[in-house]
Amino acid sequence: MNPTKNDMSRDLRGKMVKLLNDRLVDTIDVFNQLKQAHWNVKGPSFIAIHELFDQIAEHAEEWSDDIAERAVQMGGVVDGTSQNVAQRSTLEPYDVTITDGLAHIDAIAAALARYGQQIRRAIDAADKAGDAGTADLFTQVSRAVDKDLWFVEAHLQNAEPDTAHASDKSSNNGKHPAASKVSAKQAASASRAKNRHALS
């Protein structure tokens, strides 16, 4: 710990620096996943999704800066290196083979949901430890994550009412659940038309 005239106890500052570092690696991972999706998304809604991912990535960059600076303010040292992020992030690795827009939306929604869960746990941990400032910082991040998740999931709700995770693609021959549902509807419609033709 670096020297500081901050009147918080060294023990409390040490605990908060660890907590902040833990969530910093998740935040950087969220940023990287968003940029991966931003660069590689394809499909008819390309522009809207491409720009949305970039906007949320900018938010994640701001969160990481605020979290890192809070740790340094308390005399801590932060580690935001790619090696540390790869080793310590609590997020699932991003599927780099994804290109479909809906599949990217689903994967990013899952990442944001997991990240939001970890941030809420950090709020509770900071509050119980007695650091209202860190708890408030995480609360601000939590509200922003919830809003961004809402924006992302809105793209899935018409395509797939019961939002499924990207991992569910394996049960649909590699297709996103929404794509499989559309195919099923088309097949059912064709079958009904065939039956009406036979009856006539």
KEPA-247391 format. One record per residue (C-alpha): residue in three letters; chain; y, x, z. Coordinates in steps of 0.05 Angstrom, whole numbers, plus 5000, padded with zeros to 4 digits. Layout:
BEGIN
- ala  A  Y  X  Z
...
***
This chain:
BEGIN
- met  A  5000  5000  5000
- asn  A  5070  5024  4984
- pro  A  5124  5025  5038
- thr  A  5169  4964  5042
- lys  A  5216  4931  5092
- asn  A  5183  4864  5079
- asp  A  5169  4835  5148
- met  A  5101  4806  5129
- ser  A  5046  4843  5166
- arg  A  5010  4898  5128
- asp  A  4944  4861  5137
- leu  A  4972  4797  5106
- arg  A  5005  4834  5049
- gly  A  4939  4870  5035
- lys  A  4901  4804  5031
- met  A  4953  4773  4986
- val  A  4955  4833  4940
- lys  A  4880  4827  4931
- leu  A  4885  4753  4918
- leu  A  4941  4763  4868
- asn  A  4901  4818  4832
- asp  A  4840  4773  4829
- arg  A  4880  4718  4794
- leu  A  4918  4767  4751
- val  A  4855  4788  4715
- asp  A  4838  4715  4702
- thr  A  4908  4703  4676
- ile  A  4905  4762  4628
- asp  A  4837  4737  4604
- val  A  4865  4668  4591
- phe  A  4921  4700  4550
- asn  A  4871  4740  4510
- gln  A  4826  4680  4497
- leu  A  4886  4639  4474
- lys  A  4907  4694  4425
- gln  A  4835  4699  4399
- ala  A  4836  4625  4385
- his  A  4907  4627  4357
- trp  A  4887  4681  4306
- asn  A  4821  4651  4284
- val  A  4829  4576  4284
- lys  A  4815  4539  4219
- gly  A  4815  4467  4196
- pro  A  4860  4409  4175
- ser  A  4901  4412  4239
- phe  A  4911  4487  4233
- ile  A  4987  4491  4242
- ala  A  4990  4445  4302
- ile  A  4932  4479  4339
- his  A  4953  4549  4318
- glu  A  5023  4538  4346
- leu  A  4998  4503  4409
- phe  A  4953  4562  4427
- asp  A  5011  4610  4417
- gln  A  5057  4569  4461
- ile  A  5006  4567  4518
- ala  A  4993  4642  4509
- glu  A  5067  4653  4522
- his  A  5061  4613  4586
- ala  A  5001  4655  4607
- glu  A  5041  4718  4594
- glu  A  5096  4692  4641
- trp  A  5045  4674  4694
- ser  A  5014  4743  4692
- asp  A  5082  4775  4699
- asp  A  5101  4732  4759
- ile  A  5034  4743  4793
- ala  A  5036  4819  4782
- glu  A  5107  4825  4806
- arg  A  5092  4785  4869
- ala  A  5037  4835  4887
- val  A  5083  4895  4875
- gln  A  5139  4862  4916
- met  A  5092  4864  4976
- gly  A  5078  4938  4967
- gly  A  5015  4930  4926
- val  A  4990  4962  4863
- val  A  4965  4918  4806
- asp  A  4910  4933  4756
- gly  A  4917  4894  4691
- thr  A  4879  4942  4648
- ser  A  4830  4914  4596
- gln  A  4773  4950  4632
- asn  A  4788  4916  4698
- val  A  4797  4848  4665
- ala  A  4730  4854  4630
- gln  A  4695  4872  4695
- arg  A  4728  4823  4742
- ser  A  4749  4760  4704
- thr  A  4716  4697  4730
- leu  A  4723  4662  4662
- glu  A  4665  4655  4614
- pro  A  4668  4703  4555
- tyr  A  4700  4673  4492
- asp  A  4655  4657  4434
- val  A  4684  4701  4379
- thr  A  4643  4667  4324
- ile  A  4683  4602  4331
- thr  A  4727  4582  4272
- asp  A  4728  4505  4274
- gly  A  4791  4476  4303
- leu  A  4756  4426  4349
- ala  A  4709  4479  4375
- his  A  4767  4524  4392
- ile  A  4802  4466  4427
- asp  A  4740  4453  4468
- ala  A  4731  4526  4487
- ile  A  4804  4534  4507
- ala  A  4802  4470  4547
- ala  A  4742  4497  4585
- ala  A  4777  4563  4599
- leu  A  4841  4529  4623
- ala  A  4801  4482  4668
- arg  A  4764  4540  4700
- tyr  A  4829  4579  4708
- gly  A  4863  4519  4739
- gln  A  4806  4513  4789
- gln  A  4814  4585  4810
- ile  A  4889  4578  4817
- arg  A  4881  4517  4862
- arg  A  4834  4557  4906
- ala  A  4886  4612  4909
- ile  A  4938  4561  4933
- asp  A  4893  4542  4990
- ala  A  4877  4614  5008
- ala  A  4951  4635  5009
- asp  A  4970  4574  5049
- lys  A  4916  4585  5101
- ala  A  4936  4658  5106
- gly  A  5008  4638  5121
- asp  A  5041  4664  5057
- ala  A  5083  4605  5034
- gly  A  5116  4646  4978
- thr  A  5050  4663  4944
- ala  A  5024  4593  4954
- asp  A  5087  4566  4920
- leu  A  5079  4614  4862
- phe  A  5007  4592  4850
- thr  A  5029  4519  4856
- gln  A  5079  4529  4800
- val  A  5025  4560  4757
- ser  A  4977  4504  4774
- arg  A  5025  4450  4750
- ala  A  5037  4487  4685
- val  A  4963  4497  4673
- asp  A  4948  4423  4684
- lys  A  5002  4405  4633
- asp  A  4976  4454  4582
- leu  A  4905  4429  4592
- trp  A  4930  4358  4579
- phe  A  4962  4381  4514
- val  A  4898  4415  4491
- glu  A  4850  4359  4510
- ala  A  4893  4308  4474
- his  A  4867  4338  4409
- leu  A  4795  4322  4430
- gln  A  4802  4252  4458
- asn  A  4803  4213  4392
- ala  A  4749  4257  4362
- glu  A  4703  4255  4422
- pro  A  4716  4205  4479
- asp  A  4668  4240  4526
- thr  A  4693  4311  4519
- ala  A  4635  4359  4515
- his  A  4635  4434  4525
- ala  A  4629  4482  4467
- ser  A  4561  4503  4492
- asp  A  4534  4434  4474
- lys  A  4537  4455  4401
- ser  A  4466  4483  4407
- ser  A  4438  4412  4414
- asn  A  4473  4390  4350
- asn  A  4448  4443  4302
- gly  A  4509  4487  4315
- lys  A  4559  4431  4302
- his  A  4614  4411  4349
- pro  A  4596  4345  4384
- ala  A  4655  4310  4351
- ala  A  4630  4331  4283
- ser  A  4560  4306  4298
- lys  A  4587  4240  4323
- val  A  4626  4229  4258
- ser  A  4563  4244  4218
- ala  A  4523  4194  4258
- lys  A  4576  4140  4247
- gln  A  4575  4153  4173
- ala  A  4499  4149  4170
- ala  A  4500  4083  4209
- ser  A  4553  4054  4163
- ala  A  4512  4074  4102
- ser  A  4450  4042  4131
- arg  A  4486  3976  4145
- ala  A  4513  3975  4074
- lys  A  4444  3988  4046
- asn  A  4415  3930  4087
- arg  A  4470  3882  4064
- his  A  4455  3901  3992
- ala  A  4381  3888  4002
- leu  A  4394  3819  4032
- ser  A  4439  3800  3974
***
